[in-house]
Amino acid sequence: MVGLTTLEEYIIRAQNKFPGATGELSQLLRDIGLAAKIISREVNKAGLTNILGAEGSENVHGESVKKLDLFANEQLIYALNRSNITCMVISEENEGVVRLSLDAGKYIVYMDPLDGSSNIDVNVSIGSIFSVYMRPEGIINISEQDALQPGVKQVAAGYVLYGSSTVLAYTTGLGVRIFTLDPSLGEFILSHENVQIPEYGNVYSTDEGSYNFWDPALKKYVKYCQKADEDTNRPYKARYVGCMAADVHRTLIQGGIFMYPDSSRYPNGKLRLMYECNPLSFIIEQAGGMAIDGERRIMEIQPKSIHECTPVYIGSKKNVEKLIEFFEKEGRHVAVPSL
Ligand code: P6P
C-alpha cells in the first residue's frame, strides 16, 4: 500500500534515527499497540458477548468494575510482560504495584486500561491511557516509592481511543503522532504526524452538573465561555463525553479546554495524576498546549501516592491562559513556567 505507514514501521524508523537506541522503548510501544488491537476487537463486539455488565467487584476508587476493564488490564499486563523490559506496572485496576521482570526491566508503566468504563454499556467512547518512566539508576529491588516520579520524567505516553474508529496517539518527547486502526489490515496506520493543538478553540468541556460545587473563579470562567462575543468566537460549544481520553483527543484536534476541577465534592479533583493527567498532559504539551492543576504545571507535581488525584485544566494555550486570568482575579495564583 503506497503511502501507508504502519505503527510498527514508524516506530522502527524513529528508532533508527537514534543509533544508540536499544530498541526496547520501541518494543514496549509495539507491545501496547498489539494489546490495543486485541482490546479494540473485544470493545467492538462487547454487545455480542456476555462481557457487558458489571463484573461485580470494585476498583481502588470504589467504582464498579466492568468485565472489559479486567480484560483490558490483563491484555496490557500480558503484553508488557512478554518483552521482559518492564519491571513494574501500576494500573487503576490494581491497588498495589504489579511486578514483572524485576532484574531486566528498565521501564515502569502506569496505565488506565479502560478509561471511561461507565460508557461501555451505552456504546460511548472509552480509552486506554499509558505513561512510561525509567527505572531509577542502580535500583535493584524496585519499590512503589521508585515509581513516584513527576510527569516531566516520562519517557513516553499515549492513549488508545475506542470510538467511531480506534486511534492510538503517543509521544516520546519528539512531538505527537496519531495512528488509526484499519480493521481489514489489523494494522494501525499513520494518520496525523507532528500534531499541533490549535492555539485557541471555542469548545469547553466539563461536567456542568457539578456547577454548585465549584470554586467562584471557575463559575465566572464558564459564564465567560457562555457569553456571546463575536471577536472571541463566543459562546463556546459545550462538549463532555465522560471519558478523559475522548475529551482530550477532541481538544487536541479541535482546540479548546477540558476541565475536571477541584470542588467541595472533590477537594483534590477526581482524575488520577499518574495514569490520566500526566500522560495526557505530556501529549498536549508536546502538541503546543498547556496543562495545569490550578496552581502549577501538572507535570511538575511531585506525586505522594500512585493513585493520587488532581484537579486538571488542559488544552489550547490561549484557553488555559484565559482561565488563569480568572483564577488570578480571585486570588488563586498559578505558577506556570513559559513552556
Ligand atoms: P464523571 C472516567 O471514569 C474518568 O476517570 C475520566 O475518564 C472522565 O473524564 C471522568 O472520570 C468522568 O467523571 O464524574 O463526569 O463521571
Boltz pocket constraint, residues with backbone or C-beta under 6 A from the ligand:
constraints:
  - pocket:
      binder: B
      contacts: [[A, 115], [A, 116], [A, 117], [A, 118], [A, 207], [A, 242], [A, 243], [A, 244], [A, 245], [A, 247], [A, 260], [A, 270], [A, 271]]
      max_distance: 6.0
